[in-house]
């Protein structure tokens, strides 16, 4: 017998996803948005291969908001792209994976190293709801002037405060305050008042 996880909830799975609630990703609106993202990623990649400078107009089509003074290197990997905002003068190096089931906000003057992963999706810890394909997401916020070293992984629901530095290869599982250096797995603050 299958559990009706959404009894009395008249919202679509797409509406539940956008609200940050549990949902199942079989909604036609979700599937269509993912297809659009695949096409926009491919367009950005092709434009980048032809001319990195002029490709930024294609990047602005991919992301929800990309400031005109920011720069993104290809390749990038997204779920939707539309829930990602990137602030002024921010540089995103190659290989960004930004799973934007929930919003991802990257502030001004950030340095995003190669192969950084910003992962908003979550899945139930209990086995049956996970088997039933339930999932959700929590937003990620990167403050102004943050440096994420190469290979950093930022987990769902994390906020990183302004001016902070996350060392290469670190896994950020909880909020990091402003003006610190954090490193490791899980990332821990090793220096304050930078």
ChimeraX commands (.cxc) that place a marker at each C-alpha (Angstrom):
marker #1 position 0.00,0.00,0.00 radius 0.5
marker #1 position 1.39,3.37,-1.04 radius 0.5
marker #1 position 1.32,6.31,1.35 radius 0.5
marker #1 position -0.46,9.44,0.11 radius 0.5
marker #1 position 2.10,12.01,1.23 radius 0.5
marker #1 position 0.10,14.90,-0.19 radius 0.5
marker #1 position -3.42,14.17,1.12 radius 0.5
marker #1 position -5.34,17.45,1.28 radius 0.5
marker #1 position -2.57,19.40,-0.50 radius 0.5
marker #1 position -3.93,20.65,-3.82 radius 0.5
marker #1 position -0.63,22.12,-5.02 radius 0.5
marker #1 position 1.29,20.61,-7.92 radius 0.5
marker #1 position 4.66,19.01,-7.28 radius 0.5
marker #1 position 6.25,21.99,-9.01 radius 0.5
marker #1 position 4.50,24.36,-6.60 radius 0.5
marker #1 position 5.63,22.24,-3.65 radius 0.5
marker #1 position 9.21,22.30,-4.97 radius 0.5
marker #1 position 9.21,26.08,-5.30 radius 0.5
marker #1 position 7.86,26.37,-1.74 radius 0.5
marker #1 position 10.72,24.24,-0.39 radius 0.5
marker #1 position 8.39,21.42,0.63 radius 0.5
marker #1 position 8.61,17.71,-0.10 radius 0.5
marker #1 position 7.66,16.87,-3.69 radius 0.5
marker #1 position 8.11,14.24,-6.40 radius 0.5
marker #1 position 9.88,15.39,-9.55 radius 0.5
marker #1 position 7.44,13.85,-12.03 radius 0.5
marker #1 position 5.58,17.12,-12.60 radius 0.5
marker #1 position 5.41,18.13,-16.30 radius 0.5
marker #1 position 6.39,21.72,-15.39 radius 0.5
marker #1 position 9.53,20.42,-13.66 radius 0.5
marker #1 position 10.44,18.22,-16.61 radius 0.5
marker #1 position 9.94,21.10,-19.04 radius 0.5
marker #1 position 12.06,23.48,-16.92 radius 0.5
marker #1 position 14.85,20.90,-16.81 radius 0.5
marker #1 position 14.73,20.50,-20.60 radius 0.5
marker #1 position 14.96,24.27,-21.01 radius 0.5
marker #1 position 17.99,24.31,-18.69 radius 0.5
marker #1 position 19.73,21.59,-20.74 radius 0.5
marker #1 position 19.21,23.64,-23.91 radius 0.5
marker #1 position 20.48,26.85,-22.27 radius 0.5
marker #1 position 23.54,25.10,-20.84 radius 0.5
marker #1 position 24.34,23.76,-24.32 radius 0.5
marker #1 position 23.88,27.23,-25.85 radius 0.5
marker #1 position 26.18,28.77,-23.25 radius 0.5
marker #1 position 28.80,26.06,-23.81 radius 0.5
marker #1 position 28.73,26.56,-27.58 radius 0.5
marker #1 position 28.95,30.34,-27.20 radius 0.5
marker #1 position 31.81,29.99,-24.72 radius 0.5
marker #1 position 33.70,27.67,-27.05 radius 0.5
marker #1 position 33.37,30.27,-29.83 radius 0.5
marker #1 position 34.24,33.35,-27.72 radius 0.5
marker #1 position 34.37,33.41,-23.90 radius 0.5
marker #1 position 33.81,37.17,-23.67 radius 0.5
marker #1 position 30.70,37.36,-25.83 radius 0.5
marker #1 position 29.31,34.14,-24.30 radius 0.5
marker #1 position 28.23,36.00,-21.19 radius 0.5
marker #1 position 25.02,37.09,-22.91 radius 0.5
marker #1 position 24.14,33.37,-23.26 radius 0.5
marker #1 position 25.06,32.91,-19.59 radius 0.5
marker #1 position 22.58,35.67,-18.70 radius 0.5
marker #1 position 19.90,33.65,-20.51 radius 0.5
marker #1 position 20.80,30.60,-18.40 radius 0.5
marker #1 position 20.88,32.14,-14.93 radius 0.5
marker #1 position 18.03,33.86,-13.12 radius 0.5
marker #1 position 20.26,36.89,-12.72 radius 0.5
marker #1 position 23.88,37.41,-13.78 radius 0.5
marker #1 position 25.25,40.90,-13.30 radius 0.5
marker #1 position 26.81,42.43,-16.42 radius 0.5
marker #1 position 30.14,42.78,-14.59 radius 0.5
marker #1 position 30.27,39.12,-13.48 radius 0.5
marker #1 position 32.00,36.41,-15.52 radius 0.5
marker #1 position 31.25,32.68,-15.72 radius 0.5
marker #1 position 33.55,30.11,-17.34 radius 0.5
marker #1 position 32.12,27.02,-19.02 radius 0.5
marker #1 position 31.25,24.28,-18.45 radius 0.5
marker #1 position 28.48,24.71,-15.90 radius 0.5
marker #1 position 25.92,22.18,-14.69 radius 0.5
marker #1 position 22.53,23.23,-13.29 radius 0.5
marker #1 position 19.11,21.77,-12.60 radius 0.5
marker #1 position 17.23,24.87,-13.75 radius 0.5
marker #1 position 19.58,27.87,-13.80 radius 0.5
marker #1 position 16.63,30.17,-13.23 radius 0.5
marker #1 position 16.99,30.03,-9.44 radius 0.5
marker #1 position 20.63,31.20,-9.46 radius 0.5
marker #1 position 21.65,34.83,-8.95 radius 0.5
marker #1 position 25.25,36.01,-9.35 radius 0.5
marker #1 position 26.28,39.48,-8.20 radius 0.5
marker #1 position 28.52,42.21,-9.58 radius 0.5
marker #1 position 32.19,41.53,-10.31 radius 0.5
marker #1 position 31.92,37.87,-9.29 radius 0.5
marker #1 position 34.09,35.33,-11.10 radius 0.5
marker #1 position 32.93,31.73,-11.50 radius 0.5
marker #1 position 35.61,29.32,-12.63 radius 0.5
marker #1 position 35.05,26.24,-14.79 radius 0.5
marker #1 position 33.03,23.24,-13.73 radius 0.5
marker #1 position 30.45,24.83,-11.43 radius 0.5
marker #1 position 27.71,22.41,-10.42 radius 0.5
marker #1 position 24.78,24.42,-9.02 radius 0.5
marker #1 position 21.75,22.26,-8.33 radius 0.5
marker #1 position 19.20,25.03,-7.94 radius 0.5
marker #1 position 16.09,23.17,-6.84 radius 0.5
marker #1 position 15.98,25.95,-4.21 radius 0.5
marker #1 position 17.43,29.44,-4.78 radius 0.5
marker #1 position 21.20,29.91,-4.89 radius 0.5
marker #1 position 22.41,33.44,-4.27 radius 0.5
marker #1 position 26.04,34.39,-4.91 radius 0.5
marker #1 position 26.95,37.91,-3.83 radius 0.5
marker #1 position 29.18,40.62,-5.26 radius 0.5
marker #1 position 32.96,40.30,-5.70 radius 0.5
marker #1 position 33.02,36.54,-5.06 radius 0.5
marker #1 position 35.66,34.14,-6.35 radius 0.5
marker #1 position 34.19,30.71,-7.09 radius 0.5
marker #1 position 36.98,28.19,-7.70 radius 0.5
marker #1 position 36.97,25.38,-10.25 radius 0.5
marker #1 position 34.62,22.45,-9.76 radius 0.5
marker #1 position 32.68,23.97,-6.86 radius 0.5
marker #1 position 29.39,22.24,-6.03 radius 0.5
marker #1 position 26.41,24.18,-4.64 radius 0.5
marker #1 position 23.85,21.51,-3.75 radius 0.5
marker #1 position 20.38,22.55,-2.57 radius 0.5
marker #1 position 18.53,19.19,-2.92 radius 0.5
marker #1 position 17.76,17.03,0.10 radius 0.5
marker #1 position 16.25,13.57,0.40 radius 0.5
marker #1 position 14.52,11.85,3.33 radius 0.5
marker #1 position 16.77,9.92,5.68 radius 0.5
marker #1 position 14.01,7.36,6.29 radius 0.5
marker #1 position 14.20,4.67,3.60 radius 0.5
marker #1 position 10.54,4.40,2.54 radius 0.5
marker #1 position 9.90,8.06,1.67 radius 0.5
marker #1 position 13.21,8.07,-0.19 radius 0.5
marker #1 position 12.16,4.90,-2.05 radius 0.5
marker #1 position 8.91,6.68,-2.88 radius 0.5
marker #1 position 11.03,9.40,-4.59 radius 0.5
marker #1 position 10.26,12.26,-2.22 radius 0.5
marker #1 position 12.75,15.11,-2.19 radius 0.5
marker #1 position 13.01,18.75,-1.15 radius 0.5
marker #1 position 15.60,21.52,-1.18 radius 0.5
marker #1 position 17.02,24.29,1.00 radius 0.5
marker #1 position 18.50,27.54,-0.35 radius 0.5
marker #1 position 22.20,28.41,-0.38 radius 0.5
marker #1 position 23.44,31.97,0.20 radius 0.5
marker #1 position 26.99,33.09,-0.50 radius 0.5
marker #1 position 27.72,36.58,0.88 radius 0.5
marker #1 position 29.71,39.33,-0.79 radius 0.5
marker #1 position 33.48,38.94,-1.30 radius 0.5
marker #1 position 33.52,35.21,-0.47 radius 0.5
marker #1 position 36.22,32.96,-1.91 radius 0.5
marker #1 position 35.32,29.31,-2.41 radius 0.5
marker #1 position 38.46,27.32,-3.21 radius 0.5
marker #1 position 38.56,24.63,-5.85 radius 0.5
marker #1 position 36.35,21.62,-5.25 radius 0.5
marker #1 position 34.39,23.13,-2.35 radius 0.5
marker #1 position 31.03,21.49,-1.70 radius 0.5
marker #1 position 28.29,23.60,-0.10 radius 0.5
marker #1 position 25.40,21.57,1.32 radius 0.5
marker #1 position 21.67,22.43,1.40 radius 0.5
marker #1 position 20.55,25.35,3.56 radius 0.5
marker #1 position 24.03,26.80,4.14 radius 0.5
marker #1 position 24.82,30.52,4.34 radius 0.5
marker #1 position 28.40,31.73,4.07 radius 0.5
marker #1 position 28.97,35.22,5.48 radius 0.5
marker #1 position 30.67,38.06,3.64 radius 0.5
marker #1 position 34.45,38.19,3.31 radius 0.5
marker #1 position 34.89,34.55,4.34 radius 0.5
marker #1 position 37.21,32.05,2.67 radius 0.5
marker #1 position 36.48,28.33,2.31 radius 0.5
marker #1 position 39.60,26.24,1.70 radius 0.5
marker #1 position 39.90,24.02,-1.36 radius 0.5
marker #1 position 38.17,20.66,-1.05 radius 0.5
marker #1 position 36.15,21.63,2.02 radius 0.5
marker #1 position 32.61,20.36,2.61 radius 0.5
marker #1 position 30.43,23.06,4.16 radius 0.5
marker #1 position 27.62,21.40,6.11 radius 0.5
marker #1 position 26.54,24.33,8.30 radius 0.5
marker #1 position 26.54,28.13,8.21 radius 0.5
marker #1 position 29.89,29.92,8.20 radius 0.5
marker #1 position 30.02,33.40,9.76 radius 0.5
marker #1 position 31.43,36.49,8.08 radius 0.5
marker #1 position 35.14,37.31,8.11 radius 0.5
marker #1 position 36.58,33.85,8.75 radius 0.5
marker #1 position 38.61,31.11,7.08 radius 0.5
marker #1 position 37.03,27.65,7.24 radius 0.5
marker #1 position 38.55,24.39,5.98 radius 0.5
marker #1 position 38.03,20.64,6.15 radius 0.5
marker #1 position 35.33,18.00,5.99 radius 0.5
marker #1 position 33.16,19.13,7.61 radius 0.5
marker #1 position 34.45,22.69,7.27 radius 0.5
marker #1 position 35.49,24.32,10.55 radius 0.5
marker #1 position 36.58,27.88,11.26 radius 0.5
marker #1 position 40.36,28.02,11.71 radius 0.5
marker #1 position 40.88,31.77,11.63 radius 0.5
marker #1 position 38.67,34.73,12.54 radius 0.5
marker #1 position 38.72,38.48,11.90 radius 0.5
marker #1 position 40.38,38.31,8.51 radius 0.5
marker link #1:1,2 radius 0.2
marker link #1:2,3 radius 0.2
marker link #1:3,4 radius 0.2
marker link #1:4,5 radius 0.2
marker link #1:5,6 radius 0.2
marker link #1:6,7 radius 0.2
marker link #1:7,8 radius 0.2
marker link #1:8,9 radius 0.2
marker link #1:9,10 radius 0.2
marker link #1:10,11 radius 0.2
marker link #1:11,12 radius 0.2
marker link #1:12,13 radius 0.2
marker link #1:13,14 radius 0.2
marker link #1:14,15 radius 0.2
marker link #1:15,16 radius 0.2
marker link #1:16,17 radius 0.2
marker link #1:17,18 radius 0.2
marker link #1:18,19 radius 0.2
marker link #1:19,20 radius 0.2
marker link #1:20,21 radius 0.2
marker link #1:21,22 radius 0.2
marker link #1:22,23 radius 0.2
marker link #1:23,24 radius 0.2
marker link #1:24,25 radius 0.2
marker link #1:25,26 radius 0.2
marker link #1:26,27 radius 0.2
marker link #1:27,28 radius 0.2
marker link #1:28,29 radius 0.2
marker link #1:29,30 radius 0.2
marker link #1:30,31 radius 0.2
marker link #1:31,32 radius 0.2
marker link #1:32,33 radius 0.2
marker link #1:33,34 radius 0.2
marker link #1:34,35 radius 0.2
marker link #1:35,36 radius 0.2
marker link #1:36,37 radius 0.2
marker link #1:37,38 radius 0.2
marker link #1:38,39 radius 0.2
marker link #1:39,40 radius 0.2
marker link #1:40,41 radius 0.2
marker link #1:41,42 radius 0.2
marker link #1:42,43 radius 0.2
marker link #1:43,44 radius 0.2
marker link #1:44,45 radius 0.2
marker link #1:45,46 radius 0.2
marker link #1:46,47 radius 0.2
marker link #1:47,48 radius 0.2
marker link #1:48,49 radius 0.2
marker link #1:49,50 radius 0.2
marker link #1:50,51 radius 0.2
marker link #1:51,52 radius 0.2
marker link #1:52,53 radius 0.2
marker link #1:53,54 radius 0.2
marker link #1:54,55 radius 0.2
marker link #1:55,56 radius 0.2
marker link #1:56,57 radius 0.2
marker link #1:57,58 radius 0.2
marker link #1:58,59 radius 0.2
marker link #1:59,60 radius 0.2
marker link #1:60,61 radius 0.2
marker link #1:61,62 radius 0.2
marker link #1:62,63 radius 0.2
marker link #1:63,64 radius 0.2
marker link #1:64,65 radius 0.2
marker link #1:65,66 radius 0.2
marker link #1:66,67 radius 0.2
marker link #1:67,68 radius 0.2
marker link #1:68,69 radius 0.2
marker link #1:69,70 radius 0.2
marker link #1:70,71 radius 0.2
marker link #1:71,72 radius 0.2
marker link #1:72,73 radius 0.2
marker link #1:73,74 radius 0.2
marker link #1:74,75 radius 0.2
marker link #1:75,76 radius 0.2
marker link #1:76,77 radius 0.2
marker link #1:77,78 radius 0.2
marker link #1:78,79 radius 0.2
marker link #1:79,80 radius 0.2
marker link #1:80,81 radius 0.2
marker link #1:81,82 radius 0.2
marker link #1:82,83 radius 0.2
marker link #1:83,84 radius 0.2
marker link #1:84,85 radius 0.2
marker link #1:85,86 radius 0.2
marker link #1:86,87 radius 0.2
marker link #1:87,88 radius 0.2
marker link #1:88,89 radius 0.2
marker link #1:89,90 radius 0.2
marker link #1:90,91 radius 0.2
marker link #1:91,92 radius 0.2
marker link #1:92,93 radius 0.2
marker link #1:93,94 radius 0.2
marker link #1:94,95 radius 0.2
marker link #1:95,96 radius 0.2
marker link #1:96,97 radius 0.2
marker link #1:97,98 radius 0.2
marker link #1:98,99 radius 0.2
marker link #1:99,100 radius 0.2
marker link #1:100,101 radius 0.2
marker link #1:101,102 radius 0.2
marker link #1:102,103 radius 0.2
marker link #1:103,104 radius 0.2
marker link #1:104,105 radius 0.2
marker link #1:105,106 radius 0.2
marker link #1:106,107 radius 0.2
marker link #1:107,108 radius 0.2
marker link #1:108,109 radius 0.2
marker link #1:109,110 radius 0.2
marker link #1:110,111 radius 0.2
marker link #1:111,112 radius 0.2
marker link #1:112,113 radius 0.2
marker link #1:113,114 radius 0.2
marker link #1:114,115 radius 0.2
marker link #1:115,116 radius 0.2
marker link #1:116,117 radius 0.2
marker link #1:117,118 radius 0.2
marker link #1:118,119 radius 0.2
marker link #1:119,120 radius 0.2
marker link #1:120,121 radius 0.2
marker link #1:121,122 radius 0.2
marker link #1:122,123 radius 0.2
marker link #1:123,124 radius 0.2
marker link #1:124,125 radius 0.2
marker link #1:125,126 radius 0.2
marker link #1:126,127 radius 0.2
marker link #1:127,128 radius 0.2
marker link #1:128,129 radius 0.2
marker link #1:129,130 radius 0.2
marker link #1:130,131 radius 0.2
marker link #1:131,132 radius 0.2
marker link #1:132,133 radius 0.2
marker link #1:133,134 radius 0.2
marker link #1:134,135 radius 0.2
marker link #1:135,136 radius 0.2
marker link #1:136,137 radius 0.2
marker link #1:137,138 radius 0.2
marker link #1:138,139 radius 0.2
marker link #1:139,140 radius 0.2
marker link #1:140,141 radius 0.2
marker link #1:141,142 radius 0.2
marker link #1:142,143 radius 0.2
marker link #1:143,144 radius 0.2
marker link #1:144,145 radius 0.2
marker link #1:145,146 radius 0.2
marker link #1:146,147 radius 0.2
marker link #1:147,148 radius 0.2
marker link #1:148,149 radius 0.2
marker link #1:149,150 radius 0.2
marker link #1:150,151 radius 0.2
marker link #1:151,152 radius 0.2
marker link #1:152,153 radius 0.2
marker link #1:153,154 radius 0.2
marker link #1:154,155 radius 0.2
marker link #1:155,156 radius 0.2
marker link #1:156,157 radius 0.2
marker link #1:157,158 radius 0.2
marker link #1:158,159 radius 0.2
marker link #1:159,160 radius 0.2
marker link #1:160,161 radius 0.2
marker link #1:161,162 radius 0.2
marker link #1:162,163 radius 0.2
marker link #1:163,164 radius 0.2
marker link #1:164,165 radius 0.2
marker link #1:165,166 radius 0.2
marker link #1:166,167 radius 0.2
marker link #1:167,168 radius 0.2
marker link #1:168,169 radius 0.2
marker link #1:169,170 radius 0.2
marker link #1:170,171 radius 0.2
marker link #1:171,172 radius 0.2
marker link #1:172,173 radius 0.2
marker link #1:173,174 radius 0.2
marker link #1:174,175 radius 0.2
marker link #1:175,176 radius 0.2
marker link #1:176,177 radius 0.2
marker link #1:177,178 radius 0.2
marker link #1:178,179 radius 0.2
marker link #1:179,180 radius 0.2
marker link #1:180,181 radius 0.2
marker link #1:181,182 radius 0.2
marker link #1:182,183 radius 0.2
marker link #1:183,184 radius 0.2
marker link #1:184,185 radius 0.2
marker link #1:185,186 radius 0.2
marker link #1:186,187 radius 0.2
marker link #1:187,188 radius 0.2
marker link #1:188,189 radius 0.2
marker link #1:189,190 radius 0.2
marker link #1:190,191 radius 0.2
marker link #1:191,192 radius 0.2
marker link #1:192,193 radius 0.2
marker link #1:193,194 radius 0.2
view
